[in-house]
Amino acid sequence: MIRNDNRRRRRRHGRNLNDDGDRNVSVKRRKVNWDHERAYKCVVADYFCPIARRFDDKQFERILRITPTLAEMILNRLATTDEWWTLRWDCTKKMSNAPEVKLIAALKMAAYGESFVAWQDYCQMGESTARECLSRLMKSLVEDNYFSGVYMRRMSRADARKVEGLHSLNFGVQGCLGCLDVMLLPWGNCPNAWKGQYCGRNKKPKIALEAACDYNLWIWHAFFGEPGSLNDINVWERSPLLHDMTHGQIQDIDFDFVINGETFHQLYWLVDGIYPRLSRFLKSVVNPTLRIDREYASWQEGKRKTIERGFGVLEKKFHITVNPIHLYFMEDIRTIVLGCIVLHNMMVKVRMEDDIQESADLYQLLSHNVPNYDVRAAEAAIEQEDADYAAAPMNFRQQKEDAEVLGHQLRIVQFYWKELSDANSHLRLQNAVKRELYYKEHGPNADVDELDSSYDPLAE
């Protein structure tokens, strides 16, 4: 009877029991002697051999989701910025993990979203070291301006011109900057205290990712970290893109464009029906009865699938965004997701056929009339006032900031929000796009009030 009790206690407490059943004596984990040289030789022969490697460029890209050229560029940059990504030997002349092996381990974990146990025998390293490889790689991609300054840069006026021309060619209308939507990523290690906040309608904890991409699937905007219980509007209200719109930063890339003979000044995104009627959003039509409405709804819903296609490609390339993420800290998860977006944009750049480098100096700011409030003058006044009383006492400076500077900033935000939330501007843009598409399809003399042949009012 005593032997059976001891066996049960050994099974229950595992390593904390010795052969005599004493809990105070812990059993050490067995040390694994990894063969780093063997892993280095295998990785070089398979992926990085300059003469005859086992996997060619297409297979390399299929397995690791990036091209060999990008992999070498990443390795060279990492080696110059972080000593951890260099080849070293310890005091016993034993080689450390090679940077090529570390990169392969990190890319495989991001590409397939599985535990590193699946590749331990090939890469010859422990799970904690592999997680550190993934964390350091993604952190470098996100924080190093060498990568993020190119592949996660803010859209400039030159970029806006290029993207608008791309959509004008493929969508048939001018002024479009892409499509905006939200996807949810499962969180496997969500704390129990937070599950009520992060669980949505499917009762599983998820994290929201708001993104905007163009026709080439280049992701220009990414906002990650909001709870999965929020809908698209709640995420949008916290988005930095809304902050840019209400603080005049998006206006710097605007330019005039014409739709159906009407001139517009604000570029826009295609969104689904849950978003509000804003002057920078182009929504579909609910329950279209006219033929022009039905064709417009079909066009808008079809072109808006670009963002769904972008999400699908991102999930297909990096399964770590599909499988439940087994990390505890939100900052680590955000770094990995944004790092995957950087790698995604790298491959999008490789896919793009147009290699012409445009400069922002070629385009000048096209200003439009501001009838009620001079925003530029208000911003200049704020800067001038800051310079005037910079040397003043703290109490006087605080009073001035509360009384005047804050008032100017509030009026700037109110002006841009009034301009953004104008439903009439949204409807004007929507009607112009409708007629532009309808006249292209049926001629300039087509009847825009013609009922849809498939519409049956009795069916409602």
N, C-alpha and C positions, 0 to 999 in steps of 0.2 A: 504493500500500500504506500509505503514511504517512497519507494522507487518511482511509482507512477506519479506521485505529486511532484517529485523533482523533475521528471521529464516534462510535465505540463509547465512548470515554471521556466524551464530552459526554452521551450517553444515560445512562451509568452514574452519573455524578456530578452531573448536572443543573445546578443553579444555581452550583455551586462552580467551574465552568470558564468562562473568557471565550472569545472567538472564537479566541484563539491557543492555547488548550489549557492555560492556566496555572491551576493549582489554587489558588494563593494569592490570587487576585482573586475576591471574591464578588459576586454580582449581587443588588441590592436588590429587594425585593418592591414591585410597583407599588402606589402609594397610590390608594385608591378614594375619590372625592369623593361621600359619601353625601348625599342630599337629605333632610335631616331635616324640613324644612317640608312637603314633599310627603307624607312618611309620616304626619306629624301630621294633615294635612288628610284623608287617606284614612281613618285610624283613627277620627277624630272623626265623619266622615260615615257610616261604616259602623256604629259601635258606640256612640258617646257623644253624638251630636247630640241636644239636648233637644227639638227641634221635630219633625223627621222623619228618623230614622236609617234606614239601609238594611235592617238586620236587626232584627226585632222581638224581644221578650223570649224567645219560644220558640226562635227561631233563634240568638239570642245564647247561650242556655243549651246548645243542641245543639252549637255550635261550640267554646265556651270552657269548658263544664262547670260554670259558675257563673252566677248570675243577675246582671243589671245592677246591682241594688241591692247585692249583695255586692261586686261589682267596685268600685263607688264607695266603699263603706265601707272596703275594703282600701286603695284609693288615698289616701283622706283620712288614714287612720291612718299609712300609710307616709310621707306628706309631713310629718307632724308629728314623726316620730321619726327620720327620716333625710333629710338634705339632698340625698342622691343621687337621691331620688325627686321632686325639684322641677324645674320648667322653668327653664333657665338659658341665658345667652348668653356667648360668649367675648369676648376683647378685639377681635376683628374683626367683632363684631355678628352672628356666626353662631350659630344656635340649636342647642342640644344635643338629644340624644334626649329626646323628651317622655315624661313618666311614663306616659301612656296607651299609647304605643307599647312601652315597656319591659314593661308589664304584659301586653299582648297577646302579645309575643314569649315571655315566660316561661310563660304559660298554654298557648300552642300547643305549646311544647316538652314540657311535662308531659302534655298531653292526647294527643299523637300520637306521642311518643317517637322522633321522627326528628331528623336533623341540621338545624340552623337554615338550612342552605343552601337548603332548600325555601321559606323565607319571606324570604330576604334582599332580594329585589326589592320586596317589599311593605313590610317594616319599615325598610328602608334602614339597616342596621347590620351590623357584622361579627360573626363567630362568637364571638369572645372576649367582646365586649360582650353578646351574647345569653346566653352562659353565665353571665356575671356577673349579668344580670337574673334568671335562674332561681335562682342561688345566693342572692342577696340577698332575693328574695321568700320562698323557703322558709325561710331562716334567720330572717326576721322573723316568719313564721307560727309557727315552733316556739319561738323564744326570747322573743318578746314576750308577756307575760302577758295582754295585751288579747285575743289570739287563743287561745293555749294554755290560759289560765286558764278558758276557757269550752268550747272544743272538744276539749281533751285533758285535762280535769280528772279528778281521782280521784273515784271514785264515793262520794258521801255517803250518809247514811242516807235522806235525802229521795229521792235518785236511786234507791237500792235499793228503796224502797217503790214508787216509780213503775214501775220496770222489772219488779219481781215481780208487780205488779198487771197489767201488760201481758201477761206470759207466762201468768199464771193465767187470763186471758181467752182467749188464743189457743192455749195448750198444754193446758189442761184440768187442770193440777195447780199447786200452790202451791210457792213457795220457789225457783224457777229464776231465775238471773241472766243466762242467755244460753248461748252455745255457744263452745267453745274449740278452736282447731286451729292448724296451722302450714301456711304456703305458702312456696314457694321462688321467688326472683327471680333471673333470669339475670344474671351479671356478665360483661360483654363484655371489659373490660380488666383481668381478674384477673392479677396478676403470675405468671410461670411458676413461681416458687419456692413459691407458695401454691396452685397448682392441685390438688396432691394432697390438700390439706386441704379445699378447697371443692368438689371434684368429688364428686358422688354416684353413684348407679347408672347414670345416663344419660351419665356421663363428661364433663359440662359444668359449669363452675364456677357455683355458685349460692349465694345468701345466704338464710338462713331468716328468716321473719317470723312470729312468734307473735302471734295476735290473739284477742280475745274481743268479740263483738258481741251486741246484743239483737235482738228481732224487728223493730225499725225499722231495723236495720243500723247503728246508732250504735256505733262502735268504742270500747269503754271501756278496753281494754288493748291495747297494742302494744309488742312487744319485738323489735327488729331488730338484726342484725349477726352472728349465729352462723353458722358454716360450713354449707354445704349438705350436707356428708357426714353430719351428725348427724341422728338420727331425732327423733321428737316427744318421746320421753322425755328424751334428752340435752338438747334445748333447754329442756324444762320444768325440768330440774334446775338450769339457770342463770337461770331466769326471775325477774324481780323480783316476780312474782305469788306464787311459792313463798316468797320472802323475806317478803312481807307476811303470808302465812298462818302462817309459823313464828315471827313476831315479834309477833303479836297485833294487827296493823293491820286485817286484814279483819274481825276480831271486832267492831270498832266499828260496823259497819253491819248486823250480824246482828239478827234479831228472830224471835220464835216464829211458827211456821206449822203447820198441821195437814194431814196426808195420811192418808186412810182411818182417821180417828179417832186417829191417833198424832201426838204433838206433837214437832216437831223444832226445833232451835235454830240450825243452820248452813245458810246458803244454799249453793246448789250450781250447777255448770255441767254442760252436756251435752258429753260427749267421746266419741271413738271408742275402739275396743278396745285400742289400744296403750298407753293411759294406765294407771297403777296404780289399784288399788282404794282410793281415798281417800274420806273422809267428805264431801268437797265436790265429788266427781265422780259423775256418773250415767252408767254405761256400758250398752251393749246386752248381750244374751244370745247366746252362741255356740251354734249348733246347737240351737235350741229344739225341744223335743219336746211340751210341753204347749201347749194352746191359749192359755192365759194368757201363756205365755212368747213365743209367736209374735206375738200382738197387741202385747205390750209392745215387742218388738224392732222391729216395724214402726213403732210410734209413735215410739220413741226415735231410730231411724235417719232417720225422716222429719223430725222436728223439728230434729235436729242439722244438717240441711242448711242451716239458717239461716246458719251461718258460711261454708259453701261459696257460698251466694248472696251473702253480703257480699264475699267474695273476688272473685267473678265481677263484681259491680258495680264494685268498685274497679279491677279490671283493664280493664273496659270503658270506664270514664271516663278513666283515666290509663294510656295505653299505655306510658309510661315504665317501668311496673312489669312489663310483659310483654316488650318488646323488650330485648335485652342492654344493660345500662347501661354506657356508655362513659366511665366515670370511674375514676380510680385510687385515690382516697383513700376509706376507709370512712366517715369522718365526713361527707364531702360526700354520699355515697350515703344515709347514714342521715338526714341533714337533708332531702333531697328526698323520701324515702319518708314520713317523718313529716309533712312539709308537705302531701303529697297526702292523707294521712289527715285533716289539719285541714280541707282543702277538702272532702273527702268528708263529714265531719260537719257542715260548714256547710250542705251541700245536704240532708243528712238532716233537719236542723232545719227547713229550709224545707218539706220534705215532711210533716213531722209535723202531724197535725191538732189535737192537744191543745196549746194555748198557755198553759195554766194554770201560773203560776209558784209552785212550792212552796218553802217555807223549811225549812231543817234544824232551826230552833227548834221546829217543830211536833211533832217526834218526840223522845222521850226514850229514853235507852239502856235497852234491855230486857236486864237481866243474867240469867244462868242460873247454877245451882249449880256450884261448882268444888270437888269433894270432897277432892282430895289436896293441892293446892298453891294458895295465894292469890297469883295472878299480879299483881293490882293492888297488893297490899301489897308485893310484891317490887319492882315498879317504883317505888313511892313510897320504899322503903328505899334504892334505888339513888340516887334524886335527893337524898335526905336526906344520905346518906353523901358524895356529891359536894360538897354545900354545907358539910359539917362539916370536911372536911380539905382545902378548897380553898386555905387559906393555909399548909398544912403543907409541910415540905421536899420536894424532888422525889423523893428516894429513898423516903421514907416513903409519899408519895402513890402511887408506882409499886407498892410492895409491897401497899398496901391494894387497889389496882385489880386486881392479879394474884390476890390471895388471896380477895377477897370480891366485888367488883363483877363480875368476870368469871364467878365462880361463880354469882351470881344470874342473869346474862344467859344462861348456859348452861342453867340449870334452866328458865328461861322458854322458851327454844327447845325444850328436850326436852319440856316439857309440851305446847306447841302441836303439836309433831310427833307426839307420842303420840296426841293427840286427832285430828289430821288423818289419820294412817295407820291408823286403826282400821278394819279390813276388815269387822268386824261392823256398824259404823254404816253403811258403804256398802251391805251386803246388806240391812240393815233398811230403809234408804231405798228401795232398789230394789224390795223386796217390797211396801212400802206403795204405791208408784207403780203397780206391777202390779195390785194389787187395786183401787185407786182407779179405774183405767181400765177394768178388766174388769167391775166392778160397775156402772159407768155405762153400759156397752154392753149387758150381759146381765141386769141386775137384781141385787138384793142377795142372792138365793138361788142364784146360779149356782155350778156346781161348778168349783172352781179346779183340780182334779186331772184334768180331762178332757183326753184326748190330742188332739193335733192330727190332723184327718182326713187331712191331706196327708203325715203322717209315716209312713215305711215303714222299719222297722228293718232289713229284709233288704237295702235299697238301700245301706246303709253297708258 
